[in-house]
Amino acid sequence: MELEPMPKRFTIGPLGFHDDQWLNAWSWLTGRTKATQSTQLLSFRIRERKSAIQDILNFTAEKLGVTPDELFDRIQNGTADELLAAYEGKRPDLPEELSSEE
């Protein structure tokens, strides 16, 4: 699988007043910018939740009739929604594994 470079930024919604105030304080106390502190926090939480994310990935892949690795790759390349649409019957071209379950 060829890896494409990750985008430099992505947009998230604004924090509420309380969280923004505490992020500002935390960032200052650690000598980091709010952006750097937020990036590190998000990275930590993803690693912390990786096992739960893998469980969800495994469950979803089984329901969609693909391997977890295939689903992960399709999520990364933007084609996972096609599997979901086929599973939900929104597309007539169901993969054989999905059409046999009904």
C-alpha positions, 0 to 999 in steps of 0.5 A: 500500500502506498502511503500518501502524505498526511495533510498538515492541518484539519479543522475542528469546531471551536471549544467551549469557553471553559475548555478553551480557558483550561487548554490555554492555561495548560498550554502556557504551563507546559510551554506549548502553543494551544495547537501543539498541546491539542495535537499531543492530546489528540494523539495520546487519546487515539493511542489510548483508545486504539484497542476499542477502535480495533474492536469496532473495526473488527465488528464492522468489517465482519458485518460488511464481509471484508477483513479488518485490514481491507476495511482499514485500507478502504477507510484510508483511501475513501472507499469505505462508504461504498461498502456501507452503502452496499450493505444498507442496500442503497446500491444494487452491486452488492458484493457476493458476501453481503448479498448471501447474508440476506 
